[in-house]
Amino acid sequence: MASIKRAMVMAAGKGTRMRPLTDTMPKPLVPFMGSPLIDHVLDRLEDAGIEEVIVNVHHFADKLEAHLAKRNFPRIVISDERERLLDTGGGAKQALHLLGEEPIVTFNSDSVWVEGWGANLTRLIEGFDETRMDALLMIADAARTIGYVGRGDFHMDPLGRLTRRGPAETVPYMFAGVQIIKPQLFADGPDGPFTTNLIWDRLMEKDTLFGQRMSGIWMHVGSPEDLASAEAFMRDL
């Protein structure tokens, strides 16, 4: 079983789809059920035994840093992208000197869910096998998701290996915003901004990109309408 103690939270985006809420604050500070989105993320990481979290900042970076400074655990380390927004892959590449060499968790700052049986993040960590996996993605069933899912993201075979859907296909599985990945993979990305999708495409060619279905309900909170739907669902539980 993997012992993972470090994570990176992707918190630098502009949150364009979340406007007008993000006209005055970064998306990770948008309230969800009374607490900023990033606090829900950090609570999940703390519960899973993560000790250090690298957080990249760009949009309203000062506000986000001030909020994070109030937190004692897990330990927070800032990766500063004020000068240039680097996307998920480029942001991880810039933070490589902070991430270390062991597998890490990466966590989108707007990924929230209701647990099913067990703790999904703990199960993901336990399921990561670095002898055959380069990355293990938390996968949600599109039919059990609150918020916009489009046509889905992936096919998943019986062994958990992931492949992309075709342009005209609809597939049943969504990336739930959390993965375990070997950080050195980001070193092979281009300089400047790039998306983690570039890394995933390379791993698919090697059959080393895997998914693990989560239990419970994942909530996509990319817009104010999605956020309202998720909060209404939570109040009805």
RALIN-V580437 format. One record per residue. N is the residue number from 1. SS is DSSP state (H for helix, E for strand, C for the rest). D_FIRST is the distance of its C-alpha to the first C-alpha in Angstrom with 2 decimals. Layout:
n | ss | d_first
N | SS | D_FIRST
N | SS | D_FIRST
//
This chain:
n | ss | d_first
1 | C | 0.00
2 | C | 3.79
3 | C | 6.49
4 | C | 9.41
5 | C | 12.79
6 | E | 15.35
7 | E | 16.86
8 | E | 20.14
9 | E | 22.46
10 | E | 25.06
11 | C | 28.20
12 | C | 30.99
13 | C | 32.52
14 | C | 36.07
15 | C | 35.35
16 | H | 38.45
17 | H | 37.94
18 | H | 37.61
19 | C | 41.15
20 | C | 43.26
21 | H | 40.59
22 | H | 39.30
23 | H | 42.86
24 | C | 42.51
25 | C | 38.81
26 | C | 35.56
27 | H | 33.61
28 | H | 30.71
29 | H | 33.40
30 | C | 34.80
31 | E | 34.71
32 | E | 32.75
33 | C | 33.46
34 | C | 34.97
35 | E | 32.28
36 | E | 31.65
37 | H | 29.06
38 | H | 27.05
39 | H | 26.85
40 | H | 25.11
41 | H | 22.51
42 | H | 22.12
43 | H | 21.91
44 | H | 18.95
45 | H | 17.17
46 | H | 18.24
47 | H | 17.06
48 | C | 13.47
49 | C | 13.62
50 | C | 14.78
51 | C | 17.30
52 | E | 19.25
53 | E | 20.53
54 | E | 22.81
55 | E | 25.45
56 | E | 27.96
57 | E | 31.50
58 | C | 34.71
59 | C | 36.65
60 | C | 38.16
61 | H | 35.85
62 | H | 37.80
63 | H | 37.37
64 | H | 33.62
65 | H | 33.32
66 | H | 35.60
67 | H | 33.52
68 | H | 30.22
69 | C | 32.00
70 | C | 32.32
71 | C | 28.60
72 | C | 27.21
73 | C | 23.49
74 | C | 21.33
75 | E | 23.21
76 | E | 24.92
77 | E | 25.86
78 | E | 28.42
79 | E | 28.62
80 | E | 32.29
81 | C | 33.48
82 | C | 36.89
83 | C | 38.80
84 | C | 37.05
85 | C | 34.68
86 | C | 32.11
87 | H | 30.27
88 | H | 26.48
89 | H | 26.01
90 | H | 28.73
91 | H | 27.56
92 | H | 24.10
93 | H | 25.91
94 | H | 28.22
95 | C | 25.42
96 | H | 23.54
97 | H | 24.84
98 | H | 23.19
99 | H | 19.80
100 | C | 18.77
101 | C | 16.96
102 | C | 13.25
103 | C | 11.99
104 | E | 13.61
105 | E | 14.42
106 | E | 18.01
107 | E | 19.90
108 | E | 23.51
109 | C | 25.65
110 | C | 27.19
111 | E | 24.20
112 | E | 24.64
113 | E | 23.90
114 | E | 24.42
115 | C | 21.38
116 | C | 21.49
117 | C | 19.34
118 | C | 16.45
119 | C | 15.49
120 | H | 14.99
121 | H | 13.38
122 | H | 10.70
123 | H | 10.18
124 | H | 10.26
125 | H | 7.56
126 | H | 5.23
127 | H | 7.14
128 | C | 7.13
129 | C | 7.25
130 | C | 9.37
131 | C | 11.13
132 | C | 12.97
133 | C | 12.75
134 | C | 14.73
135 | E | 14.61
136 | E | 13.37
137 | E | 16.18
138 | E | 16.63
139 | E | 19.51
140 | E | 22.31
141 | E | 24.94
142 | H | 28.17
143 | H | 30.09
144 | H | 28.11
145 | E | 28.56
146 | E | 31.15
147 | C | 32.99
148 | C | 33.80
149 | C | 31.61
150 | C | 34.12
151 | C | 33.36
152 | C | 29.56
153 | C | 27.32
154 | E | 25.47
155 | E | 25.51
156 | E | 22.22
157 | C | 22.24
158 | C | 20.74
159 | C | 17.69
160 | C | 17.17
161 | E | 18.93
162 | E | 21.25
163 | E | 24.90
164 | E | 27.55
165 | C | 30.35
166 | C | 33.80
167 | C | 36.47
168 | C | 38.20
169 | C | 35.22
170 | C | 33.70
171 | C | 30.05
172 | C | 28.07
173 | E | 25.00
174 | E | 24.83
175 | E | 22.52
176 | E | 21.76
177 | E | 21.72
178 | E | 18.04
179 | E | 15.63
180 | E | 12.79
181 | E | 14.53
182 | C | 15.05
183 | H | 18.06
184 | H | 20.09
185 | H | 20.86
186 | H | 23.27
187 | H | 25.28
188 | H | 26.64
189 | C | 28.14
190 | C | 31.86
191 | C | 33.42
192 | C | 34.17
193 | C | 32.99
194 | C | 30.75
195 | C | 28.40
196 | H | 24.72
197 | H | 26.12
198 | H | 27.32
199 | H | 23.83
200 | H | 22.69
201 | H | 25.78
202 | H | 24.95
203 | H | 21.42
204 | H | 23.01
205 | H | 25.32
206 | H | 22.49
207 | C | 20.62
208 | C | 17.48
209 | E | 17.86
210 | E | 15.95
211 | E | 16.36
212 | E | 14.92
213 | E | 17.74
214 | C | 17.91
215 | C | 19.82
216 | C | 22.88
217 | E | 25.31
218 | E | 24.80
219 | E | 27.85
220 | E | 29.19
221 | C | 31.40
222 | C | 32.95
223 | C | 36.54
224 | H | 38.58
225 | H | 39.16
226 | H | 35.47
227 | H | 34.91
228 | H | 37.78
229 | H | 36.48
230 | H | 33.05
231 | H | 34.76
232 | H | 37.11
233 | H | 34.27
234 | H | 32.61
235 | H | 35.99
236 | C | 36.48
237 | C | 33.30
//
